[in-house]
Amino acid sequence: MTLEARPSILAPFSVRSFRFQWPADLATSWSFEMETLILGWFILVATDSVLLLTLFAALQYLGTLIAPMFGVAGDRRGARSVLCAMRAFYMVQAAAITGFAYFDALGPLPVFVIGTLMGLVRPSDIAIRYSLVGETIPSRQLVGAMGISRTTTDSARVAGALTGAGLVATLGMASAYTVVTLLYAISLLLSFGTAQRAVDADAGSLAGAAPPPRPSALSDLVESFRYVWRTPHLMAAMTLALLVNFCAFPLMGGVLPYVAREVYGTDQTGLGYLAASFAFGALVGSLSLSANRRGIKSGRMMIAFTLAWFVMLLAFAWVDVLVLGMIILMLAGLCQTLALVPLSVMLLQSSDPRMRARVMSLRMLAIYGLPMGLLASGPLIENFGYGETATGYGVFGLVATMLIAWRWYAHVWRLDARANSS
């Protein structure tokens, strides 16, 4: 009897496209994290308003409303083409902020305008990069590849948070944004090395036959909504994604500059430590998933670790010691990865390959819960305080997660459910 060889943790790098995609995604993710902290702190200092801070943070996710159209483009043109166009756009926008900073013309208004334009495109980046992974990586290596791919985001949240804060403090805004622009340029060049999607096997099955008429982009979009609505485990995943974006991310991410200054009494460096702590825990989770050589029970994992994540939010709501806050954020980051990566793996593995990019982009549509949660949290924090607001969000999240598990029990929790198939 022979034992089947287990794939190496580095097996996805045997695919040439992935060797280009991983560093390209890493450079993009570093830039994202640096920008988020640099501009968030700039808005808070320039305006001294938590309401404007939450508004700016919410604008970064404006593009979730049009994310499904990026999915349609990805299914029609291929994920590589769409990803390259998006990253060229990032580079131009970062160069514009760099120019404003060099000429001492940077203020809240240009930051809001450029931030809004970036917010139209940036939320779809993860969906398209995951779609590219699905197009180029063999199915048996998908869990490991998704874990490794996720390390680009999580490591960037550690290094990008610390680097962004440090660069502004030591070199100033102009020099910091020069680095951001260069990282976007590197990402674009590397993205050109990724693979084009293979032609469908049945596309040329009828030699000499005219290709069937292609449906409109709107028809493709409507079809994807119907597909998810009629597939119970996909609906459960989308609902859970909407919930964590509404309740968990805003109170542990979007208002973190406010928490750093008002709760912990620290500066931009302390903000970097807090953001890096959450990211470090997420990175540990990504590495543990990338080292996994066997199938995972995606449905059960996303439910269980979402519950644990909301427990961490409740603990974080009432801690005012920086070191303890960093530890709780670390554990929360770990729970976040162990909930959301299995969710994404389930979407990729169980979706029709012809609709993969659209399904992943619909998952990004759930991120719209984040700006809604942010906009609601601003007035609540001003009127009731951070602790009370975070507690309310955490309790609501726990109850709603249990309701999701109950409503779709047969589709996401039972061991024989499709969501838990390896």
N, C-alpha and C positions, 0 to 999 in steps of 0.2 A: 504494500500500500504506500502510495506516495503522498506527501503532504503538499498542498498548494502553497507556493511561495507567496508570502505576504508582500505587498508593495512597500517600498521604502518611503519614509517620510518625505524624501526629496523627489519621489517619482514624478510629480507633476512637472518638474523642471526638465524632464526628458523630452517634453514637448517644446519645440523651438519657440512657438508663439508665446507660451507662458514665461519663458526666459526673458522675453522683451516686456510682456505685460506687467509682470510683478514689479520691476523697478519703475516702470512708468506710473503704475498706480501708487507706488510709494512716494514718488516725487509730488504727484498731485495731492495726495493725502497730507503730506507735510505742509504744502502750501495752504490747503484748506484750514488746517488747525492753526497755523501761524496767523492767517488772516482773521479768523474768528476771534482769537484773543486780542490781537493788536487793535482791530477796529472796535470790538466791544468795549475795551478799556478806553479807547479814544472818545467814543460817544459818551460814556459815563463821566469822564473827566471834563469834557467840553460842555456838556449840558447839565450835569449834576442831577439827572432825572432817571429814576428807575423805569418810568413809563416809556420814555424815549428809548431806553436800553432794550426793553422787552419788544417795542415796536421794531427796532432795528433787527433784533434777533429773529423776529417773526418774518420779516421781509426776506431773510435768507432762505425761506422755505416756500416762497410764493410760487415757485415753479412746480411744486407738487401738483398744482391744478392742471398743468399741461404735460405732466410726466407721461401719461398714457400715449401721447402723440410721439414722444421720443421712442417709446416701445414699438409703435407702428413703424416708425422709420427704421428702427433696428431690425425688425422682421423683414422689412422690404429691402433695405440697402445693405444690411449686415452690420453687426455691432462695431466692427473696426472702423468703418467709415464715419459712423455717427460719433464715436468716441474721439476720433482725431479732430473733427470739426468743433466739438465741445471744448477740447483742450486748447485749440487755437484761440477760441473766444476768451477763455480764462486768462491767457497770456496777454491779450490786448487790454483787458480790463485792469489787470494788475499794473501794466505799464502806464495806464492813465493815472492811477493813484500815485505811482512813483513820480510821474511828472508834476502833479499837484504838490507833492511833498517837497520836491527839489526847488520849486518856485515859491515856496511858503504860501501856497494858496489853498492848502487843505483845511477844510472846515466841515461841520456836520452836514451841510447840504450836499456837496459832492460825494461825501461818503455814503449818504443815504441813496443818492441817485445811482451810483455805481454798484452799491450793495444790492439795490433792487434788481438791476440788470443781471448781476451774478446769480441772484436768487431765482431768476427765471430758468436758469440752465443747470446750476450745480446740483440740485436735489436728484437729478436723473443720472448722475455719474455712476453711482454705485449699481443701479439697476442695469445699466448698459455694460459695465465692466463684468458683472456677474453673468450676464447673458453671453459675453464673449468667452468666459470660462466654460459655460455650458456648451458652447459651439465647438470648442477646441480640445477639451479634456475628456478622456474616456470615462464612462459612467462609473466604473469600479474605482476610479481615483478621485471622484467628485468630492467626497467628504473631506479628504485630505487637502485637495486643491482649494476648497472653500475656506478651510481653516487657515491655510497659508495665505490666501488672498486677503483674508480678514486681518492678518497681521500688519498689512500695509496701513490700514486705518488706525489700528490700536497702537502700533509703535509710533505712528505719527502724532497721536494724541499725547504720548509721553514726550517724545523728542521735540515735536512741534510746539507744544505748550511751553516747555522750558526754553527752547531756542527763540521763539517769538518774543517772549517776555524779556529774555536777556539781550536780544539784538536791539530792541527799542530802547532799553535802559542804557546800553553802552554806546550804541552807534547812532541812534535817532531813527525817526520814522522813514526818512528817505532811503537810508542804507538798508534798513530792514526790508522795505518793499522791493528794493533792487534784488535782494536774495529771493524773495517770493516770485518775482517775475522770471528770474533765471531758472528756478525750479519748474515753473510751468513750461518754459521753453524745452528743458530737458525731457519732461514728460511727453511733450508733443513729438519730439524726435524719436523717442523710444516706441511710442504708440504706432508709428509708421512701420515698425518691424513685426507687429503682430499679424496673425493670419487672417486672410479673408475667409468668409464662410464658404464651405464646400457647396457645390451645386447639388440640389436635391436629386436623389437617385432616379425618381420617376419623372423628372422634368423632361427628359428626352426619351422616354419609354416608347413613344410613338414616333418613329423616324419619319421626318418630313411633315409631320402633322403640325398645324398652326397651334401655338400655345393658347390655352383657354383665356378668355377675357378676364383681366384682373379686377377684383372688386375695388371700390374706392377706399381711401384711407378711413373715411367715416364708417363704412361698413365693417372694416377690420376692427375698428375701435369698439363698435357696438357688439360685434361677435365676441370680443375678449371679455366684455362685461357680462354677457350672457353665460359664457363658459365658466367664469368664476362663480357667478350666482347659482349655477346649477350643480356645482361641485362642492359638497359640504365641507370637506377638509380644507379646501382653498378658502372658502368663506370664513371658516374658523380662524385660519391664519391671518387673513386680512383684518378681521375684527380685532384680534389680539394685537396686531401691529398698530392699528389705530389707537387702541387703548394705551399702550406704553408710550406712544408719542404724545398723547394728550396729557397723561398723568405723571410719567416718570422722567422723561428727558427735560421738560421745562424746569423742574425744580432742582435738577442735578446738573444742568448744563447752561441753559439760556440765561438764568439769573445768577450764575455763579460769580460774576464780578461783584454783584450787590452783596452776596453772601460773604465773599472774601473781605469786603470793606466794612460792612455793617455788623455782621455776626462775629467774624474772627478778628476784626480790626487789623487786617494785614494789607500789604500793598500789592503791586503787580507781580512781584516775585512770589508772594504767597498764593496768589491766584494761579500762577503757573504750577505750583506744587499740588494744589487741589485738583486742577484739571489733569495733571500727569498721574495722580493717584488713581483716579477713575480709569484712565487709559491703561495704566499698568495692570490693573486687575483684569481688564478686558483682554490685554495681550496674553496674560497667563492662560485665559480661557481659550483664546485662539490657538496657542501653541499646543494645549492639551488636545484640542480637536484635530489639529493637523497631525499629531502623533498617533491618533486613533487608527488602527488598522482594520477595524471591523465596522459593521453597520451600527447605526445609532437609532434609538427610538425617538424620532424627531418630534412626533406629536406630544408624547409624555414630557420630553425635555423642555419644550417651549412653554408648557403650562407650569411645570414644577418650578422652573427657574424664574419665570415671571412673578410667581407668588413670592419667592425669596427676594427678588429685586424690590418689590413693594415693602417688604419687611425692612429692608435696608433704608428705604426712603423714610419710613417712620422713625427709625433710629437716628438718621441724619438730621431730622427736623428739630431735635432737641439737644444736639451736641454743640457746645461752643468752645471746645478745646481743639486747636488746629490738628494736633497729632491724631486724636481720636477721629476727627472728621476725615482725615486722610485715609485711615484704616477702613472706615465704613465705606467711603467712596471706592476703595480698592475692591472690597467684597461686592459692592454694587456693580462695578465694572465686570467682575467675573460672572455674576449672575446674568448681566445683560448679554454677554457673548454666548453663554451656554443656553440662552433662550432664543436669541435672534438668528444665530448661525444655523442651528437645526431647522428653524422656520424657513430660512432661505434655501437650505438643502432640500427640504421637502417640496418647496415650490418648483425647483429645478428638476428634481427627479420624477415628480408625479404629473408634471404638466405636459401637454402635447408639444413636442419639439417645434412645431410650426408656430406656436403661440408663446414660446418661452419668453422672448423679450417683452411682449405685451403683458404677460402675467407679472413679470418682475417689475415692470413700470407701474402696473396697478398697485403692487405692493408699496411702491414709492408714493403713490397717491395717499396712502395711509399716513404718510409723514405730515400731511396737512393738519393732523391733530396737534402737531407740535406748535405751529404758530397760534392755533386757537387756544391751546393750553397756556402759551406764553402771554397772549393778550389778556386772558382772564386772570392770570396770576398777578400781573402788575397792580391793578386796583385792589385786589385782595390783600397783597402784601402791604400796600400802603395803609390800608384800613385796619387789618387784623394782625399783621406781622408775619414774618417768614415761617416761624414754627407752626402756627395755627394753620396757615395755608398749606404747607407741605403735609401736615397731618391729614387734612381733609382730602387732599389728592391721593395720599397713600391708602387711606381707608376705602375710598371709592374704587381705587385700582384693585385692591384685594377682593372686594365683593364682586366686581365686574369680571375678574379673571375666573373666579369660581363659577359664575353664571355661564361663562363661555365653555368651561369644561363640562358643565352639566348639560348645556344645550346641545353640544356636539360630542357627547361622551362616546358614542359608538364609532365616531369618525376620527377622533384624535387621541383617545385614551386607551381604548381596548387594544390589547397586544396584536390582535389580528387585523387591526385597522390599516388602511392603506397608508395613512400618515406615519405609521410605525414600521413600515416595511423597509428592509435594508437596501 
